[in-house]
Every structure is written in C-alpha cells, then in structure tokens.
Amino acid sequence: MILRHLTIDSAEPYELARFWSAVTGWPLGDDDKPGDDEVLIEAPAPVPGLLFIRVPEAKTVKNRLHIDWMPDERTRDEEVDRLTTLGAKLFEDHRTPDGLGWVTMQDPEGNEFCVERSTIERGL
C-alpha cells in the first residue's frame, strides 16, 4: 500500500486548496479551477498530496485526524505568525516557557492542524 492522498472534506474545495497551497508551497493540479468539487495540491514525491472534496454538511466537531507540521525554514513561532497572516486561526496554544510544545491552529474552514518546533529548534 502507498499513501497517495490525504482527503479533506470541504465546503469550498478550490478556496481551501489555495490556502493550503500557500501554506505548503505545493501547486494545485493543472486542471483544477474555482467551483470544482475535487481539488488536489500536489506534494513532492513521496509525500501524499492533499485532496479537497466538496461535501454538503459543515464541520461540526473536532477532527478525528489532523496533520502535524514541522517547519523547516522558520521557527515554530515564525511559522504560526505566517499561517495567521495567510488566514489560519490560533485554536490551542501548547507552547511552554522552556520553548517546547506546539500550537494547534485551524484552517479557514475550521480543520485543526498542529505546528511543532522546527527542524532548527530540534537541532536537525
């Protein structure tokens, strides 16, 4: 088995894919356009892409699955600031005074995701 995509339910797939494309730097699929019911952002191999699918119902409860991100070009706090500028919202702040911890954020449709300490902060 190969993990090909992570699929995310969405009210507006194209708009949400554009947000995540800005977050990741990964391009939208060549054929994707506004109003499409399915929109893919293509990750570099072997990372799975993110596929956004239109669903009629709104998100009402906490995600059963979410993505944890580790910045590789910025610190965790710089990344949180960047993501907020792109339209994400701070949901839960789990940072500790000693510099450890993570931040749980929400994308523009309320899907939770976490930002961990960066590769630099981990000494990687």
N, C-alpha and C positions, 0 to 999 in steps of 0.2 A: 504494500500500500504506500502511496505517495500522497502527502497532504498537498492538495492543489490550490484550494481557496479557503479562506475564512469568509463565511457568508453572513451578512448583517442585514436584518430587516430594516426597512426604511420607508418613511412617508414620501421623501423626495430623493431617490437614488442618485441622480446626477449631481444635485447640490451637495449631498453628503459626501459623495466620492470626490468632488472638487476640494472640499475641506481636507479630507484625508490625503489627497494628492499633495496639497500644500504642506501638510504635516510631514509626510514621508519623503517627498521629492520624487515619488513614483508616478509615472504617466498614466493617464486614463487610456482605456482601449481606443484604438484608432477609429472604430465605428460608433463609439458611444457619443450620445448627444442629449441635450435637455429634453425632458419628457420621457426618456427611455425607462422601461420597467426593470431593467437589469443594467448595471454599470460596473465595470471592472477597473480597478487600478492594478497595474502590472508590476509586481515586485521583481527584483533581480533574483535569478536562479541561485540557490534552490529554495528561496523563501516563498511561501504561498502568497498569492495575490489576495486582495480584499474585494469581494463581490457584494455589491449592494443591490438588494431585491426589494421592489415595491410591495408593501403589504397594506391592507386597508385599516388595520387597527393601530392605534397609537401605543407607544411603550407605556406600560403602567406599573411595572415592578422592577426591582433590581435585576440586572443581567445575571444569567446563570453562568455565563462565561465572559471573561473580558481579557483584553490584551495588556500585557506589561511591557512597557517600552524602556530601553536604557539608552540615553543619548550618547552619541559618540563624537560629537563636535562641540558640545556645550555642556555646562554643568547642569545638574538636575534643576536648580532654581532658574537658571537662564532659559532652559527649555520650557519650564512652566510659564514663565513670562511670555515667551514666544507663542506658545499654544494659546494663551489667553488672548493675545493680540489677534490670532487667527480665528477666534470665536469659541474656543473651549471655555468651560467654566470650572472653577475650583469646586470640588464636591466634598472631599475629606482630606485634611492635612495631617499626615502621619510622620512629619519630619520631627526629629528630636534635637535637643540642644547640642548633642555631640556630633551632629552632621549626618547621622544615619536616618533611615526612614524613607518614605515615599509619599507621593501626592496622588490621590485619586481625583480624576477630572471627569468631566462629561463633554462629549462632542455636541454639536449644535442640536441633535435630536435626543440628547439625554443618555446616550450609551456611555457606560462607565469604562474608563481605562486608567492605568496607573503609569506614573513616571517615576522610575527608580533613580538611584545615584548613577552618574555617568561612568563611562569607562575610565576617564581621568580620575574621578573621585575614588574609584575602586583600585586604582593603580594598575589598570590593564593596558 
